[in-house]
Amino acid sequence: MAATSTRGLSEVLEPWRHKFPGAEVTEQAVIGKAGSHLVGASRDASLVVVGRRRRRTAIGPVAHAVLHHATAPVAVAPHD
């Protein structure tokens, strides 16, 4: 299952790696709460990017946790 998750993650990130070849991307599949993992990863990051569905009027719990607790700057990117 971990190999499938990692492969799927690589496929999702491939267009972005192509569009921004100079950006360093670290992919990691983990078990647990996404917000907690992203807050922890923010300690070593220059920027944390989280997604937000365009249709929602408010941010979700992951973006909320990261915005309030990350030690690096946070970008919230809307998507469908």
PyMOL Python script that loads the backbone (N, CA, C, O; Angstrom):
from pymol import cmd

cmd.read_pdbstr("""\
ATOM      1  N   MET A   1       0.809  -1.188   0.000  1.00  0.00           N
ATOM      2  CA  MET A   1       0.000   0.000   0.000  1.00  0.00           C
ATOM      3  C   MET A   1       0.856   1.257   0.000  1.00  0.00           C
ATOM      4  O   MET A   1       0.514   2.224  -0.680  1.00  0.00           O
ATOM      5  N   ALA A   2       1.950   1.272   0.736  1.00  0.00           N
ATOM      6  CA  ALA A   2       2.816   2.443   0.780  1.00  0.00           C
ATOM      7  C   ALA A   2       3.396   2.743  -0.598  1.00  0.00           C
ATOM      8  O   ALA A   2       3.502   3.906  -0.986  1.00  0.00           O
ATOM      9  N   ALA A   3       3.771   1.705  -1.338  1.00  0.00           N
ATOM     10  CA  ALA A   3       4.317   1.907  -2.687  1.00  0.00           C
ATOM     11  C   ALA A   3       3.262   2.510  -3.604  1.00  0.00           C
ATOM     12  O   ALA A   3       3.576   3.377  -4.420  1.00  0.00           O
ATOM     13  N   THR A   4       2.025   2.067  -3.481  1.00  0.00           N
ATOM     14  CA  THR A   4       0.935   2.620  -4.288  1.00  0.00           C
ATOM     15  C   THR A   4       0.700   4.077  -3.938  1.00  0.00           C
ATOM     16  O   THR A   4       0.506   4.898  -4.834  1.00  0.00           O
ATOM     17  N   SER A   5       0.712   4.417  -2.656  1.00  0.00           N
ATOM     18  CA  SER A   5       0.516   5.800  -2.224  1.00  0.00           C
ATOM     19  C   SER A   5       1.628   6.694  -2.737  1.00  0.00           C
ATOM     20  O   SER A   5       1.363   7.798  -3.213  1.00  0.00           O
ATOM     21  N   THR A   6       2.862   6.238  -2.647  1.00  0.00           N
ATOM     22  CA  THR A   6       4.004   7.024  -3.108  1.00  0.00           C
ATOM     23  C   THR A   6       3.959   7.215  -4.614  1.00  0.00           C
ATOM     24  O   THR A   6       4.242   8.309  -5.102  1.00  0.00           O
ATOM     25  N   ARG A   7       3.611   6.178  -5.356  1.00  0.00           N
ATOM     26  CA  ARG A   7       3.511   6.273  -6.813  1.00  0.00           C
ATOM     27  C   ARG A   7       2.415   7.266  -7.191  1.00  0.00           C
ATOM     28  O   ARG A   7       2.614   8.103  -8.071  1.00  0.00           O
ATOM     29  N   GLY A   8       1.261   7.179  -6.534  1.00  0.00           N
ATOM     30  CA  GLY A   8       0.165   8.103  -6.807  1.00  0.00           C
ATOM     31  C   GLY A   8       0.549   9.536  -6.502  1.00  0.00           C
ATOM     32  O   GLY A   8       0.182  10.449  -7.241  1.00  0.00           O
ATOM     33  N   LEU A   9       1.275   9.740  -5.433  1.00  0.00           N
ATOM     34  CA  LEU A   9       1.737  11.069  -5.063  1.00  0.00           C
ATOM     35  C   LEU A   9       2.689  11.619  -6.113  1.00  0.00           C
ATOM     36  O   LEU A   9       2.585  12.786  -6.489  1.00  0.00           O
ATOM     37  N   SER A  10       3.604  10.804  -6.584  1.00  0.00           N
ATOM     38  CA  SER A  10       4.542  11.223  -7.632  1.00  0.00           C
ATOM     39  C   SER A  10       3.808  11.640  -8.901  1.00  0.00           C
ATOM     40  O   SER A  10       4.171  12.625  -9.544  1.00  0.00           O
ATOM     41  N   GLU A  11       2.767  10.875  -9.258  1.00  0.00           N
ATOM     42  CA  GLU A  11       1.993  11.201 -10.457  1.00  0.00           C
ATOM     43  C   GLU A  11       1.264  12.531 -10.313  1.00  0.00           C
ATOM     44  O   GLU A  11       1.200  13.311 -11.264  1.00  0.00           O
ATOM     45  N   VAL A  12       0.718  12.792  -9.139  1.00  0.00           N
ATOM     46  CA  VAL A  12       0.002  14.047  -8.907  1.00  0.00           C
ATOM     47  C   VAL A  12       0.958  15.241  -8.959  1.00  0.00           C
ATOM     48  O   VAL A  12       0.593  16.310  -9.448  1.00  0.00           O
ATOM     49  N   LEU A  13       2.163  15.062  -8.461  1.00  0.00           N
ATOM     50  CA  LEU A  13       3.119  16.165  -8.400  1.00  0.00           C
ATOM     51  C   LEU A  13       3.877  16.405  -9.710  1.00  0.00           C
ATOM     52  O   LEU A  13       4.462  17.473  -9.892  1.00  0.00           O
ATOM     53  N   GLU A  14       3.876  15.444 -10.609  1.00  0.00           N
ATOM     54  CA  GLU A  14       4.667  15.544 -11.839  1.00  0.00           C
ATOM     55  C   GLU A  14       4.383  16.802 -12.656  1.00  0.00           C
ATOM     56  O   GLU A  14       5.340  17.458 -13.069  1.00  0.00           O
ATOM     57  N   PRO A  15       3.130  17.183 -12.917  1.00  0.00           N
ATOM     58  CA  PRO A  15       2.899  18.411 -13.695  1.00  0.00           C
ATOM     59  C   PRO A  15       3.477  19.653 -13.018  1.00  0.00           C
ATOM     60  O   PRO A  15       3.939  20.572 -13.694  1.00  0.00           O
ATOM     61  N   TRP A  16       3.450  19.681 -11.691  1.00  0.00           N
ATOM     62  CA  TRP A  16       3.979  20.835 -10.967  1.00  0.00           C
ATOM     63  C   TRP A  16       5.506  20.851 -11.000  1.00  0.00           C
ATOM     64  O   TRP A  16       6.117  21.918 -11.064  1.00  0.00           O
ATOM     65  N   ARG A  17       6.111  19.685 -10.957  1.00  0.00           N
ATOM     66  CA  ARG A  17       7.581  19.631 -11.091  1.00  0.00           C
ATOM     67  C   ARG A  17       8.012  20.125 -12.457  1.00  0.00           C
ATOM     68  O   ARG A  17       9.035  20.797 -12.590  1.00  0.00           O
ATOM     69  N   HIS A  18       7.233  19.791 -13.469  1.00  0.00           N
ATOM     70  CA  HIS A  18       7.528  20.229 -14.837  1.00  0.00           C
ATOM     71  C   HIS A  18       7.338  21.742 -14.965  1.00  0.00           C
ATOM     72  O   HIS A  18       8.143  22.422 -15.602  1.00  0.00           O
ATOM     73  N   LYS A  19       6.271  22.264 -14.359  1.00  0.00           N
ATOM     74  CA  LYS A  19       5.966  23.696 -14.456  1.00  0.00           C
ATOM     75  C   LYS A  19       6.964  24.542 -13.667  1.00  0.00           C
ATOM     76  O   LYS A  19       7.295  25.652 -14.082  1.00  0.00           O
ATOM     77  N   PHE A  20       7.443  24.029 -12.535  1.00  0.00           N
ATOM     78  CA  PHE A  20       8.379  24.760 -11.676  1.00  0.00           C
ATOM     79  C   PHE A  20       9.617  23.902 -11.410  1.00  0.00           C
ATOM     80  O   PHE A  20       9.789  23.402 -10.299  1.00  0.00           O
ATOM     81  N   PRO A  21      10.481  23.726 -12.416  1.00  0.00           N
ATOM     82  CA  PRO A  21      11.617  22.808 -12.266  1.00  0.00           C
ATOM     83  C   PRO A  21      12.637  23.226 -11.208  1.00  0.00           C
ATOM     84  O   PRO A  21      13.394  22.383 -10.726  1.00  0.00           O
ATOM     85  N   GLY A  22      12.675  24.483 -10.843  1.00  0.00           N
ATOM     86  CA  GLY A  22      13.643  24.944  -9.846  1.00  0.00           C
ATOM     87  C   GLY A  22      13.192  24.757  -8.410  1.00  0.00           C
ATOM     88  O   GLY A  22      13.981  24.952  -7.486  1.00  0.00           O
ATOM     89  N   ALA A  23      11.926  24.381  -8.203  1.00  0.00           N
ATOM     90  CA  ALA A  23      11.395  24.221  -6.849  1.00  0.00           C
ATOM     91  C   ALA A  23      11.762  22.843  -6.298  1.00  0.00           C
ATOM     92  O   ALA A  23      11.568  21.823  -6.960  1.00  0.00           O
ATOM     93  N   GLU A  24      12.282  22.833  -5.101  1.00  0.00           N
ATOM     94  CA  GLU A  24      12.596  21.558  -4.445  1.00  0.00           C
ATOM     95  C   GLU A  24      11.317  21.016  -3.819  1.00  0.00           C
ATOM     96  O   GLU A  24      10.657  21.711  -3.046  1.00  0.00           O
ATOM     97  N   VAL A  25      10.973  19.799  -4.146  1.00  0.00           N
ATOM     98  CA  VAL A  25       9.763  19.170  -3.637  1.00  0.00           C
ATOM     99  C   VAL A  25      10.153  17.905  -2.881  1.00  0.00           C
ATOM    100  O   VAL A  25      10.887  17.062  -3.397  1.00  0.00           O
ATOM    101  N   THR A  26       9.662  17.785  -1.669  1.00  0.00           N
ATOM    102  CA  THR A  26       9.877  16.578  -0.884  1.00  0.00           C
ATOM    103  C   THR A  26       8.532  15.897  -0.727  1.00  0.00           C
ATOM    104  O   THR A  26       7.609  16.464  -0.143  1.00  0.00           O
ATOM    105  N   GLU A  27       8.417  14.686  -1.245  1.00  0.00           N
ATOM    106  CA  GLU A  27       7.158  13.957  -1.106  1.00  0.00           C
ATOM    107  C   GLU A  27       7.324  12.897  -0.029  1.00  0.00           C
ATOM    108  O   GLU A  27       8.360  12.240   0.081  1.00  0.00           O
ATOM    109  N   GLN A  28       6.271  12.756   0.757  1.00  0.00           N
ATOM    110  CA  GLN A  28       6.326  11.811   1.864  1.00  0.00           C
ATOM    111  C   GLN A  28       4.898  11.374   2.170  1.00  0.00           C
ATOM    112  O   GLN A  28       4.026  12.214   2.389  1.00  0.00           O
ATOM    113  N   ALA A  29       4.658  10.091   2.187  1.00  0.00           N
ATOM    114  CA  ALA A  29       3.361   9.550   2.567  1.00  0.00           C
ATOM    115  C   ALA A  29       3.454   9.131   4.032  1.00  0.00           C
ATOM    116  O   ALA A  29       4.311   8.329   4.402  1.00  0.00           O
ATOM    117  N   VAL A  30       2.573   9.673   4.856  1.00  0.00           N
ATOM    118  CA  VAL A  30       2.607   9.393   6.294  1.00  0.00           C
ATOM    119  C   VAL A  30       1.213   9.040   6.789  1.00  0.00           C
ATOM    120  O   VAL A  30       0.214   9.308   6.121  1.00  0.00           O
ATOM    121  N   ILE A  31       1.161   8.442   7.951  1.00  0.00           N
ATOM    122  CA  ILE A  31      -0.108   8.090   8.595  1.00  0.00           C
ATOM    123  C   ILE A  31      -0.326   9.068   9.745  1.00  0.00           C
ATOM    124  O   ILE A  31       0.593   9.351  10.514  1.00  0.00           O
ATOM    125  N   GLY A  32      -1.533   9.572   9.853  1.00  0.00           N
ATOM    126  CA  GLY A  32      -1.857  10.482  10.940  1.00  0.00           C
ATOM    127  C   GLY A  32      -2.572  11.711  10.418  1.00  0.00           C
ATOM    128  O   GLY A  32      -3.062  11.723   9.289  1.00  0.00           O
ATOM    129  N   LYS A  33      -2.630  12.727  11.230  1.00  0.00           N
ATOM    130  CA  LYS A  33      -3.331  13.960  10.878  1.00  0.00           C
ATOM    131  C   LYS A  33      -2.450  14.843  10.005  1.00  0.00           C
ATOM    132  O   LYS A  33      -1.320  15.169  10.368  1.00  0.00           O
ATOM    133  N   ALA A  34      -2.984  15.224   8.853  1.00  0.00           N
ATOM    134  CA  ALA A  34      -2.218  16.016   7.887  1.00  0.00           C
ATOM    135  C   ALA A  34      -1.745  17.335   8.492  1.00  0.00           C
ATOM    136  O   ALA A  34      -0.599  17.736   8.287  1.00  0.00           O
ATOM    137  N   GLY A  35      -2.610  18.004   9.228  1.00  0.00           N
ATOM    138  CA  GLY A  35      -2.242  19.288   9.821  1.00  0.00           C
ATOM    139  C   GLY A  35      -1.035  19.172  10.736  1.00  0.00           C
ATOM    140  O   GLY A  35      -0.126  19.999  10.677  1.00  0.00           O
ATOM    141  N   SER A  36      -1.023  18.159  11.572  1.00  0.00           N
ATOM    142  CA  SER A  36       0.107  17.955  12.491  1.00  0.00           C
ATOM    143  C   SER A  36       1.398  17.687  11.737  1.00  0.00           C
ATOM    144  O   SER A  36       2.449  18.222  12.091  1.00  0.00           O
ATOM    145  N   HIS A  37       1.328  16.866  10.703  1.00  0.00           N
ATOM    146  CA  HIS A  37       2.524  16.563   9.918  1.00  0.00           C
ATOM    147  C   HIS A  37       3.042  17.802   9.188  1.00  0.00           C
ATOM    148  O   HIS A  37       4.249  18.036   9.134  1.00  0.00           O
ATOM    149  N   LEU A  38       2.134  18.587   8.634  1.00  0.00           N
ATOM    150  CA  LEU A  38       2.559  19.791   7.917  1.00  0.00           C
ATOM    151  C   LEU A  38       3.135  20.845   8.858  1.00  0.00           C
ATOM    152  O   LEU A  38       4.097  21.527   8.508  1.00  0.00           O
ATOM    153  N   VAL A  39       2.562  20.979  10.028  1.00  0.00           N
ATOM    154  CA  VAL A  39       3.115  21.910  11.021  1.00  0.00           C
ATOM    155  C   VAL A  39       4.521  21.468  11.406  1.00  0.00           C
ATOM    156  O   VAL A  39       5.427  22.297  11.502  1.00  0.00           O
ATOM    157  N   GLY A  40       4.710  20.176  11.625  1.00  0.00           N
ATOM    158  CA  GLY A  40       6.050  19.669  11.931  1.00  0.00           C
ATOM    159  C   GLY A  40       7.030  19.900  10.792  1.00  0.00           C
ATOM    160  O   GLY A  40       8.176  20.288  11.021  1.00  0.00           O
ATOM    161  N   ALA A  41       6.583  19.663   9.572  1.00  0.00           N
ATOM    162  CA  ALA A  41       7.453  19.862   8.406  1.00  0.00           C
ATOM    163  C   ALA A  41       7.782  21.332   8.190  1.00  0.00           C
ATOM    164  O   ALA A  41       8.799  21.653   7.576  1.00  0.00           O
ATOM    165  N   SER A  42       6.941  22.221   8.684  1.00  0.00           N
ATOM    166  CA  SER A  42       7.186  23.653   8.483  1.00  0.00           C
ATOM    167  C   SER A  42       8.453  24.131   9.176  1.00  0.00           C
ATOM    168  O   SER A  42       8.999  25.175   8.820  1.00  0.00           O
ATOM    169  N   ARG A  43       8.917  23.387  10.147  1.00  0.00           N
ATOM    170  CA  ARG A  43      10.144  23.782  10.866  1.00  0.00           C
ATOM    171  C   ARG A  43      11.361  23.798   9.951  1.00  0.00           C
ATOM    172  O   ARG A  43      12.305  24.553  10.183  1.00  0.00           O
ATOM    173  N   ASP A  44      11.342  22.962   8.907  1.00  0.00           N
ATOM    174  CA  ASP A  44      12.473  22.890   7.975  1.00  0.00           C
ATOM    175  C   ASP A  44      12.132  23.447   6.602  1.00  0.00           C
ATOM    176  O   ASP A  44      12.915  23.286   5.665  1.00  0.00           O
ATOM    177  N   ALA A  45      10.985  24.096   6.459  1.00  0.00           N
ATOM    178  CA  ALA A  45      10.519  24.550   5.146  1.00  0.00           C
ATOM    179  C   ALA A  45      10.700  26.047   4.955  1.00  0.00           C
ATOM    180  O   ALA A  45      10.723  26.815   5.916  1.00  0.00           O
ATOM    181  N   SER A  46      10.827  26.441   3.703  1.00  0.00           N
ATOM    182  CA  SER A  46      10.826  27.863   3.356  1.00  0.00           C
ATOM    183  C   SER A  46       9.407  28.352   3.117  1.00  0.00           C
ATOM    184  O   SER A  46       9.101  29.528   3.311  1.00  0.00           O
ATOM    185  N   LEU A  47       8.541  27.429   2.690  1.00  0.00           N
ATOM    186  CA  LEU A  47       7.142  27.743   2.403  1.00  0.00           C
ATOM    187  C   LEU A  47       6.332  26.457   2.512  1.00  0.00           C
ATOM    188  O   LEU A  47       6.769  25.399   2.060  1.00  0.00           O
ATOM    189  N   VAL A  48       5.159  26.554   3.109  1.00  0.00           N
ATOM    190  CA  VAL A  48       4.229  25.435   3.168  1.00  0.00           C
ATOM    191  C   VAL A  48       3.026  25.809   2.305  1.00  0.00           C
ATOM    192  O   VAL A  48       2.424  26.865   2.497  1.00  0.00           O
ATOM    193  N   VAL A  49       2.683  24.944   1.361  1.00  0.00           N
ATOM    194  CA  VAL A  49       1.534  25.192   0.487  1.00  0.00           C
ATOM    195  C   VAL A  49       0.456  24.167   0.810  1.00  0.00           C
ATOM    196  O   VAL A  49       0.705  22.962   0.793  1.00  0.00           O
ATOM    197  N   VAL A  50      -0.737  24.654   1.103  1.00  0.00           N
ATOM    198  CA  VAL A  50      -1.876  23.781   1.355  1.00  0.00           C
ATOM    199  C   VAL A  50      -2.998  24.154   0.393  1.00  0.00           C
ATOM    200  O   VAL A  50      -3.110  25.303  -0.034  1.00  0.00           O
ATOM    201  N   GLY A  51      -3.811  23.184   0.065  1.00  0.00           N
ATOM    202  CA  GLY A  51      -4.919  23.429  -0.848  1.00  0.00           C
ATOM    203  C   GLY A  51      -6.204  23.757  -0.116  1.00  0.00           C
ATOM    204  O   GLY A  51      -6.365  23.469   1.070  1.00  0.00           O
ATOM    205  N   ARG A  52      -7.111  24.368  -0.857  1.00  0.00           N
ATOM    206  CA  ARG A  52      -8.438  24.686  -0.338  1.00  0.00           C
ATOM    207  C   ARG A  52      -9.420  24.554  -1.488  1.00  0.00           C
ATOM    208  O   ARG A  52      -9.168  25.072  -2.576  1.00  0.00           O
ATOM    209  N   ARG A  53     -10.525  23.875  -1.266  1.00  0.00           N
ATOM    210  CA  ARG A  53     -11.534  23.741  -2.318  1.00  0.00           C
ATOM    211  C   ARG A  53     -12.168  25.100  -2.596  1.00  0.00           C
ATOM    212  O   ARG A  53     -12.508  25.837  -1.669  1.00  0.00           O
ATOM    213  N   ARG A  54     -12.325  25.425  -3.873  1.00  0.00           N
ATOM    214  CA  ARG A  54     -12.915  26.714  -4.252  1.00  0.00           C
ATOM    215  C   ARG A  54     -14.362  26.839  -3.789  1.00  0.00           C
ATOM    216  O   ARG A  54     -14.812  27.937  -3.462  1.00  0.00           O
ATOM    217  N   ARG A  55     -15.081  25.750  -3.759  1.00  0.00           N
ATOM    218  CA  ARG A  55     -16.515  25.798  -3.464  1.00  0.00           C
ATOM    219  C   ARG A  55     -16.826  26.089  -2.000  1.00  0.00           C
ATOM    220  O   ARG A  55     -17.934  26.518  -1.679  1.00  0.00           O
ATOM    221  N   ARG A  56     -15.885  25.868  -1.131  1.00  0.00           N
ATOM    222  CA  ARG A  56     -16.129  26.111   0.297  1.00  0.00           C
ATOM    223  C   ARG A  56     -15.997  27.597   0.601  1.00  0.00           C
ATOM    224  O   ARG A  56     -15.201  28.300  -0.022  1.00  0.00           O
ATOM    225  N   THR A  57     -16.771  28.060   1.547  1.00  0.00           N
ATOM    226  CA  THR A  57     -16.689  29.468   1.928  1.00  0.00           C
ATOM    227  C   THR A  57     -15.601  29.712   2.968  1.00  0.00           C
ATOM    228  O   THR A  57     -15.189  30.853   3.180  1.00  0.00           O
ATOM    229  N   ALA A  58     -15.142  28.661   3.610  1.00  0.00           N
ATOM    230  CA  ALA A  58     -14.102  28.797   4.637  1.00  0.00           C
ATOM    231  C   ALA A  58     -13.020  27.759   4.371  1.00  0.00           C
ATOM    232  O   ALA A  58     -13.223  26.803   3.623  1.00  0.00           O
ATOM    233  N   ILE A  59     -11.871  27.967   4.998  1.00  0.00           N
ATOM    234  CA  ILE A  59     -10.797  26.985   4.863  1.00  0.00           C
ATOM    235  C   ILE A  59     -11.145  25.752   5.689  1.00  0.00           C
ATOM    236  O   ILE A  59     -11.964  25.811   6.607  1.00  0.00           O
ATOM    237  N   GLY A  60     -10.515  24.644   5.350  1.00  0.00           N
ATOM    238  CA  GLY A  60     -10.750  23.407   6.067  1.00  0.00           C
ATOM    239  C   GLY A  60      -9.864  23.289   7.298  1.00  0.00           C
ATOM    240  O   GLY A  60      -9.062  24.181   7.574  1.00  0.00           O
ATOM    241  N   PRO A  61     -10.003  22.201   8.034  1.00  0.00           N
ATOM    242  CA  PRO A  61      -9.248  22.034   9.276  1.00  0.00           C
ATOM    243  C   PRO A  61      -7.741  21.909   9.079  1.00  0.00           C
ATOM    244  O   PRO A  61      -6.973  22.323   9.947  1.00  0.00           O
ATOM    245  N   VAL A  62      -7.308  21.346   7.957  1.00  0.00           N
ATOM    246  CA  VAL A  62      -5.860  21.209   7.722  1.00  0.00           C
ATOM    247  C   VAL A  62      -5.251  22.592   7.483  1.00  0.00           C
ATOM    248  O   VAL A  62      -4.270  22.959   8.130  1.00  0.00           O
ATOM    249  N   ALA A  63      -5.827  23.354   6.562  1.00  0.00           N
ATOM    250  CA  ALA A  63      -5.301  24.697   6.287  1.00  0.00           C
ATOM    251  C   ALA A  63      -5.365  25.562   7.540  1.00  0.00           C
ATOM    252  O   ALA A  63      -4.452  26.345   7.800  1.00  0.00           O
ATOM    253  N   HIS A  64      -6.430  25.426   8.312  1.00  0.00           N
ATOM    254  CA  HIS A  64      -6.577  26.205   9.540  1.00  0.00           C
ATOM    255  C   HIS A  64      -5.438  25.899  10.517  1.00  0.00           C
ATOM    256  O   HIS A  64      -4.820  26.814  11.060  1.00  0.00           O
ATOM    257  N   ALA A  65      -5.165  24.619  10.735  1.00  0.00           N
ATOM    258  CA  ALA A  65      -4.093  24.226  11.657  1.00  0.00           C
ATOM    259  C   ALA A  65      -2.742  24.741  11.179  1.00  0.00           C
ATOM    260  O   ALA A  65      -1.949  25.249  11.972  1.00  0.00           O
ATOM    261  N   VAL A  66      -2.485  24.610   9.888  1.00  0.00           N
ATOM    262  CA  VAL A  66      -1.191  25.042   9.352  1.00  0.00           C
ATOM    263  C   VAL A  66      -1.049  26.555   9.453  1.00  0.00           C
ATOM    264  O   VAL A  66       0.005  27.052   9.850  1.00  0.00           O
ATOM    265  N   LEU A  67      -2.098  27.294   9.097  1.00  0.00           N
ATOM    266  CA  LEU A  67      -2.031  28.757   9.183  1.00  0.00           C
ATOM    267  C   LEU A  67      -1.746  29.239  10.607  1.00  0.00           C
ATOM    268  O   LEU A  67      -1.022  30.216  10.797  1.00  0.00           O
ATOM    269  N   HIS A  68      -2.304  28.569  11.590  1.00  0.00           N
ATOM    270  CA  HIS A  68      -2.157  29.022  12.968  1.00  0.00           C
ATOM    271  C   HIS A  68      -0.912  28.513  13.682  1.00  0.00           C
ATOM    272  O   HIS A  68      -0.489  29.105  14.675  1.00  0.00           O
ATOM    273  N   HIS A  69      -0.316  27.425  13.194  1.00  0.00           N
ATOM    274  CA  HIS A  69       0.769  26.812  13.962  1.00  0.00           C
ATOM    275  C   HIS A  69       2.081  26.637  13.204  1.00  0.00           C
ATOM    276  O   HIS A  69       3.094  26.312  13.824  1.00  0.00           O
ATOM    277  N   ALA A  70       2.103  26.837  11.906  1.00  0.00           N
ATOM    278  CA  ALA A  70       3.338  26.632  11.139  1.00  0.00           C
ATOM    279  C   ALA A  70       4.371  27.693  11.488  1.00  0.00           C
ATOM    280  O   ALA A  70       4.023  28.828  11.813  1.00  0.00           O
ATOM    281  N   THR A  71       5.626  27.320  11.419  1.00  0.00           N
ATOM    282  CA  THR A  71       6.711  28.268  11.692  1.00  0.00           C
ATOM    283  C   THR A  71       7.248  28.886  10.398  1.00  0.00           C
ATOM    284  O   THR A  71       8.061  29.809  10.453  1.00  0.00           O
ATOM    285  N   ALA A  72       6.812  28.396   9.243  1.00  0.00           N
ATOM    286  CA  ALA A  72       7.211  28.939   7.947  1.00  0.00           C
ATOM    287  C   ALA A  72       6.013  29.678   7.336  1.00  0.00           C
ATOM    288  O   ALA A  72       4.879  29.474   7.770  1.00  0.00           O
ATOM    289  N   PRO A  73       6.251  30.523   6.349  1.00  0.00           N
ATOM    290  CA  PRO A  73       5.137  31.155   5.653  1.00  0.00           C
ATOM    291  C   PRO A  73       4.231  30.085   5.019  1.00  0.00           C
ATOM    292  O   PRO A  73       4.690  29.007   4.641  1.00  0.00           O
ATOM    293  N   VAL A  74       2.944  30.410   4.914  1.00  0.00           N
ATOM    294  CA  VAL A  74       1.955  29.469   4.382  1.00  0.00           C
ATOM    295  C   VAL A  74       1.225  30.101   3.208  1.00  0.00           C
ATOM    296  O   VAL A  74       0.795  31.253   3.281  1.00  0.00           O
ATOM    297  N   ALA A  75       1.087  29.342   2.126  1.00  0.00           N
ATOM    298  CA  ALA A  75       0.277  29.748   0.983  1.00  0.00           C
ATOM    299  C   ALA A  75      -0.905  28.795   0.884  1.00  0.00           C
ATOM    300  O   ALA A  75      -0.734  27.576   0.887  1.00  0.00           O
ATOM    301  N   VAL A  76      -2.104  29.361   0.797  1.00  0.00           N
ATOM    302  CA  VAL A  76      -3.303  28.550   0.631  1.00  0.00           C
ATOM    303  C   VAL A  76      -3.733  28.685  -0.819  1.00  0.00           C
ATOM    304  O   VAL A  76      -4.091  29.774  -1.267  1.00  0.00           O
ATOM    305  N   ALA A  77      -3.698  27.580  -1.551  1.00  0.00           N
ATOM    306  CA  ALA A  77      -3.982  27.582  -2.985  1.00  0.00           C
ATOM    307  C   ALA A  77      -5.349  26.956  -3.250  1.00  0.00           C
ATOM    308  O   ALA A  77      -5.565  25.781  -2.951  1.00  0.00           O
ATOM    309  N   PRO A  78      -6.273  27.739  -3.811  1.00  0.00           N
ATOM    310  CA  PRO A  78      -7.588  27.162  -4.112  1.00  0.00           C
ATOM    311  C   PRO A  78      -7.515  26.198  -5.295  1.00  0.00           C
ATOM    312  O   PRO A  78      -6.735  26.407  -6.225  1.00  0.00           O
ATOM    313  N   HIS A  79      -8.319  25.153  -5.257  1.00  0.00           N
ATOM    314  CA  HIS A  79      -8.371  24.175  -6.335  1.00  0.00           C
ATOM    315  C   HIS A  79      -9.748  23.546  -6.355  1.00  0.00           C
ATOM    316  O   HIS A  79     -10.510  23.688  -5.399  1.00  0.00           O
ATOM    317  N   ASP A  80     -10.074  22.855  -7.430  1.00  0.00           N
ATOM    318  CA  ASP A  80     -11.357  22.147  -7.531  1.00  0.00           C
ATOM    319  C   ASP A  80     -11.171  20.681  -7.284  1.00  0.00           C
ATOM    320  O   ASP A  80     -12.137  19.920  -7.326  1.00  0.00           O
TER     321      ASP A  80
END
""", "prot")
cmd.dss("prot")
cmd.show_as("cartoon", "prot")
cmd.util.cbc("prot")
cmd.orient("prot")
